[in-house]
Amino acid sequence: MNDRADPAAQALRLVSTRFPHALGAVLGGSAAEGRATATSDLDVGILLPDSDTSGREVIRHEGRLAELFLNTLADVPEFFAWDRARRRGTVLFVYGQGLPLTDPHGHLFRTCEQARAVLASGPPPLTPAEWERARYGLTSYMDDLVDTPAANRHEQLSLADFTLREAAHLLTAHHNAWTGIGKWLPRRLLHADPALGKALLNGHQAVAELADPVPLVAAAEHVLDLVGGPLRDGYAHHWRA
C-alpha cells in the first residue's frame, strides 16, 4: 500500500495539518485492525489541551471521511465513564486498541492505559429492572417473529433485526462483555460467545435468505434460558412518580 492510501499515514497527516497543537492522537476502528477498505472512514482519537473543547466532528481529508473524537485531557476521565455506561465503549476501544499516531509528551500513552483498564473492567452490569425489560423485549420480538407469515417479508425482516439486537444485548450482558451497533454488533457478539453468537447470526441470515425464523428463534430461546427464561405475563414496568 502506498503512503498516500495508507490509513495510518493519512490519519497522521490529518492530525499534523489540522491539529498541530494536539497532545496525542490514535487511529482506531477497522483501519487499526487492518480491515479498512478504500472507502472506509478513519476513526481518530485526538487529545487536546484543556484550553480547547471536547466534541465529535466528521470531516473529509484527502478524499476519505474521518470521524474525529476530540477530548481535552481534563475531560478524558468523565468521557470514559460516560462511554462505559453506554456498554459499547466506542472511544474506549479507539484508545485501548488503536494505533498510536503521535505522542510528543506521553499523554497518549497514559490515556491509552486508562482506556485499557476500563475495558478490562467490562461494562456496568444491568440492573434487575434492565434485565427484566430486556427479557420481556426479546420474548415479545421472538413471539411476533414466530407468528409473522413468511409472505410478510418486511415485518419478518424487521422483527429478525430486533430479535438479534435484543439477544445480543442480553448475551453480551450475561458474559459481562461489550456490545456494539452496526458492523460492531457481530464482532462484539462473536467475541463474547463464539458458539451462541454464531448461532444468532446464522439464524438472522436464515431469515434474510430463506424466510426461515426457526434457527434464530431457537438461538434466542437459548439466550433467554441463560438469563432467567422468557418473560411474558407478570412483567410490569412502573413509571417513577
Residue pairs with C-beta under 8 A, 6 or more apart in sequence:
3 9
4 10
4 62
5 38
7 27
7 31
7 36
7 40
7 42
7 64
8 27
8 31
8 99
8 101
10 42
10 61
10 62
10 64
11 25
11 27
11 31
11 42
11 44
11 66
11 101
12 25
12 101
12 102
13 61
13 62
14 42
14 44
14 59
14 61
14 62
14 66
15 22
15 25
15 44
15 46
15 101
15 102
16 102
17 61
18 59
18 61
19 25
19 46
19 48
21 48
21 49
22 46
22 47
22 48
22 102
23 47
23 48
23 49
23 73
23 104
23 105
23 107
23 108
24 46
24 47
24 100
24 101
24 102
24 103
24 104
24 105
24 107
24 108
24 109
24 111
25 44
25 45
25 46
25 47
25 100
25 101
25 102
25 108
26 44
26 45
26 94
26 95
26 98
26 99
26 100
26 101
26 108
26 112
27 42
27 43
27 44
27 98
27 99
27 101
28 43
28 44
28 45
28 93
28 94
28 95
28 97
28 98
28 99
29 36
29 40
29 41
29 42
29 43
29 94
29 98
30 36
30 40
30 43
30 183
31 40
31 42
31 43
31 99
32 43
32 94
32 97
32 98
32 99
33 97
39 64
40 64
41 58
41 64
41 65
41 66
41 67
42 61
42 64
42 65
42 66
42 67
43 66
43 67
43 69
43 94
43 98
44 66
44 67
44 68
44 69
44 94
44 101
45 69
45 71
45 91
45 94
45 95
45 98
46 68
46 69
46 70
46 71
47 71
47 72
47 73
47 76
47 107
47 108
47 111
48 54
48 70
48 71
48 72
48 73
49 72
49 73
50 72
50 73
50 74
51 72
52 70
52 72
53 70
53 72
54 70
54 71
54 72
54 75
54 79
55 70
56 67
56 68
56 69
56 70
57 67
57 68
57 70
58 65
58 66
58 67
58 68
59 65
59 66
59 68
60 66
69 90
69 91
69 94
71 79
71 91
73 107
73 111
76 111
76 114
77 114
79 91
80 91
80 92
80 114
80 115
80 118
83 89
83 90
83 91
83 92
84 92
84 118
84 121
84 123
84 124
85 124
87 123
87 124
87 172
87 173
87 178
87 179
88 178
88 179
88 180
88 181
88 184
89 96
89 118
89 119
89 123
89 178
91 115
92 115
92 118
92 119
93 115
93 119
93 178
94 115
95 111
95 112
95 114
95 115
96 112
96 115
96 116
96 118
96 119
97 119
98 112
100 108
100 109
100 112
102 108
103 109
119 178
122 176
122 177
122 178
123 172
123 173
123 176
123 177
123 178
123 179
125 173
125 176
126 134
126 173
129 237
131 173
131 227
131 228
132 231
132 235
132 237
133 237
134 166
134 169
134 170
134 173
134 227
135 170
135 224
135 227
135 228
135 229
135 230
135 231
136 231
136 232
136 235
137 166
138 163
138 166
138 167
138 170
138 220
138 223
138 224
138 230
139 224
139 230
139 231
139 232
140 232
141 159
141 162
141 163
141 166
142 163
142 217
142 220
142 221
142 224
142 230
143 232
144 159
145 156
145 159
145 160
145 163
145 207
145 213
145 216
145 217
146 213
146 217
148 155
148 156
148 159
148 213
149 156
150 156
150 211
150 212
153 211
156 207
156 211
156 213
157 207
157 208
160 204
160 207
160 208
160 213
160 216
161 204
163 204
163 216
163 217
163 220
164 185
164 200
164 201
164 203
164 204
164 216
165 185
167 200
167 219
167 220
167 223
168 179
168 185
168 188
168 189
168 197
168 200
169 179
170 223
170 224
170 226
170 227
171 189
171 192
171 193
171 196
171 197
171 200
171 223
171 226
172 178
172 179
172 188
172 189
172 192
173 179
173 227
174 223
174 226
174 227
175 192
175 193
177 188
177 191
177 192
177 193
178 188
178 191
178 192
179 185
179 188
179 189
179 192
180 187
180 188
180 189
186 197
186 201
189 197
189 200
189 201
190 197
190 198
190 201
191 197
196 219
196 222
196 223
199 215
199 218
199 219
199 222
200 216
200 219
200 220
200 223
202 215
202 219
203 213
203 215
203 216
203 217
203 218
203 219
203 220
204 216
206 212
206 213
206 214
206 215
206 216
207 213
207 216
221 230
224 230
